[in-house]
């Protein structure tokens, strides 16, 4: 079971980095919104697993995107921060001890999962764009980019989550 879980995490890590670099970085809506779907890896990190490992994986996730996108540590800083605060947000949004070994999902947690996703993505986008611009000179443009990218990323993650839930149900019916 542990081997299968580890292989699944490695594959999802690589797939999300490749999707981000090859597909989603090329998508820009009206010059303001870019979806950052790679954050889905951190959102799906199991609730009760090692926190230090989560922070390390968050750093390597952001660093991988930075290497491919030629951004000097911007993504690494944002993903490390959200990996650090995710366990605190788990305790804030989810009922304690009920889901200790579970992976957060829409099917398992419902509306609290949506609130959790919005919070994590908003923090990620804020840190990412503030570090990227390194200025509050044009605060309206900065806020517009944060809000638009957050909405686009949250919508895509929830669609992706819904697709996975429906795919698992269809797979169970077949087997």
C-alpha positions in Angstrom: 0.0 0.0 0.0 2.8 2.4 0.9 4.6 1.7 -2.4 1.5 2.4 -4.4 0.9 5.6 -2.5 4.5 6.8 -3.0 4.4 6.0 -6.7 1.1 7.8 -7.1 2.5 10.9 -5.4 5.7 10.9 -7.5 3.6 10.5 -10.7 1.2 13.2 -9.7 4.1 15.5 -8.8 5.7 15.0 -12.2 2.5 15.3 -14.1 1.4 18.5 -12.4 4.8 20.1 -12.9 4.7 19.1 -16.6 1.1 20.3 -17.1 2.0 23.6 -15.4 5.1 24.2 -17.5 3.9 22.9 -20.8 0.2 23.9 -20.8 -1.0 26.2 -18.0 1.8 28.7 -18.1 0.9 29.5 -21.7 -2.7 30.3 -20.7 -3.3 33.9 -19.8 -6.8 35.4 -19.8 -6.8 39.1 -20.7 -3.2 39.4 -19.5 -4.3 39.2 -15.8 -5.1 35.5 -15.0 -2.8 32.5 -15.2 -3.9 29.3 -13.6 -1.4 27.6 -11.3 -2.8 24.1 -11.2 0.4 22.6 -9.7 -0.8 23.7 -6.3 -3.2 20.9 -6.5 -0.4 18.6 -5.3 -0.2 20.5 -2.0 -4.0 20.6 -1.6 -4.2 16.8 -1.9 -1.4 16.2 0.6 -2.9 13.8 3.2 -4.1 15.4 6.5 -2.1 13.3 9.0 1.2 12.8 7.1 4.6 14.2 8.1 4.5 18.0 8.1 8.2 18.4 7.4 8.0 16.2 4.4 5.1 18.3 3.1 7.1 21.5 3.4 10.1 19.8 1.7 7.8 18.6 -1.1 6.2 22.0 -1.4 9.7 23.6 -1.8 10.7 21.1 -4.5 7.4 21.5 -6.3 7.9 25.3 -6.5 11.6 24.9 -7.3 10.8 22.6 -10.2 8.4 25.1 -11.7 11.0 27.9 -11.1 13.7 25.9 -13.0 11.5 25.4 -16.0 10.0 28.9 -16.0 13.3 30.8 -15.2 11.8 32.5 -12.2 14.3 32.9 -9.4 12.6 31.3 -6.4 9.2 32.9 -6.8 7.2 29.7 -7.0 9.4 28.0 -4.4 8.7 30.7 -1.9 4.9 30.6 -2.5 4.6 26.8 -2.4 6.8 26.5 0.6 4.6 28.9 2.5 1.4 27.2 1.6 2.9 23.8 2.4 3.8 25.2 5.8 0.4 26.7 6.6 -1.7 23.9 5.1 -1.7 21.8 8.4 -3.0 24.8 10.3 -5.7 25.3 7.7 -6.7 21.6 7.9 -7.4 22.1 11.6 -9.3 25.3 10.9 -11.5 24.0 8.1 -11.9 20.3 8.9 -13.2 18.3 11.8 -10.4 17.0 14.0 -9.5 13.3 14.0 -12.3 12.3 11.6 -10.1 12.4 8.6 -6.6 11.9 10.1 -5.2 9.6 7.3 -7.4 10.8 4.5 -6.5 12.9 1.5 -8.7 16.1 1.4 -11.3 15.9 -1.3 -14.5 17.5 -2.4 -16.3 14.1 -2.1 -15.0 13.5 1.4 -15.3 17.0 2.9 -17.8 19.0 0.8 -18.0 22.7 1.3 -15.2 23.0 3.8 -12.9 21.6 1.1 -14.0 24.4 -1.2 -13.2 27.0 1.5 -9.9 25.4 2.1 -9.0 25.4 -1.6 -10.0 29.1 -1.9 -7.9 30.1 1.1 -4.8 28.2 0.1 -4.9 29.4 -3.5 -5.6 33.0 -2.4 -2.5 32.9 -0.1 -0.4 31.3 -2.9 -1.4 33.9 -5.5 -0.9 36.8 -3.1 2.6 35.7 -2.2 3.5 34.8 -5.8 2.4 38.1 -7.3 3.7 40.3 -4.5 7.1 38.7 -4.7 7.0 38.8 -8.5 6.1 42.4 -8.8 8.2 43.4 -5.7 6.3 46.6 -5.5 3.0 48.1 -4.4 3.2 50.8 -7.0 0.2 49.7 -9.0 -1.9 48.1 -6.3 -5.1 47.9 -8.4 -3.4 45.9 -11.1 -1.7 43.7 -8.4 -5.1 43.0 -6.7 -6.7 42.3 -10.1 -4.1 39.8 -11.0 -4.4 38.1 -7.6 -8.2 37.9 -7.7 -8.4 36.8 -11.3 -5.7 34.1 -11.0 -7.2 32.9 -7.8 -10.7 32.5 -9.4 -9.3 30.8 -12.5 -7.1 28.4 -10.5 -9.9 27.5 -8.0 -12.4 26.8 -10.8 -9.9 24.6 -12.6 -9.0 22.7 -9.5 -12.6 22.1 -8.6 -13.3 20.9 -12.1 -10.3 18.6 -11.9 -11.5 17.4 -8.5 -15.0 16.7 -9.9 -13.5 14.9 -12.9 -11.5 12.7 -10.6 -14.5 11.9 -8.4 -16.6 10.9 -11.4 -13.7 8.9 -12.9 -13.3 6.9 -9.6 -17.1 6.2 -9.5 -17.1 5.0 -13.2 -14.0 2.9 -12.5 -15.7 1.2 -9.5 -18.8 0.4 -11.6 -16.6 -1.3 -14.2 -14.7 -3.5 -11.7 
